């Protein structure tokens, strides 16, 4: 966090302040400490959900890349077979 520009950190602080105020406003029975803990839990939950989503996207991309590579190999085999058959047809026509 210390490596981030100060404007970024200030925006984080503003967002946290707004979230704390909203949490305190929504429930008159909680203390500032409890609101801060709820905000921290909410942030941690959001982080873990984002990490899970990122992992799912990475896995999807990996499957896509593997599928794409397999399709490319199959296409190459089909091209080679088509070339072989074309040569065979050409040879058969030349023998007539």
Secondary structure, DSSP 8 states (H G I E B T S, - for coil): -TTS-HHHHHHHHHHHHHHHHHHHHH-TT--HHHHHHHHHHHHHHHHHHHHHHHHHHHHHHHHHHHHHHHHHHHHHHHHHHHHHHHHHHHHHHHH-
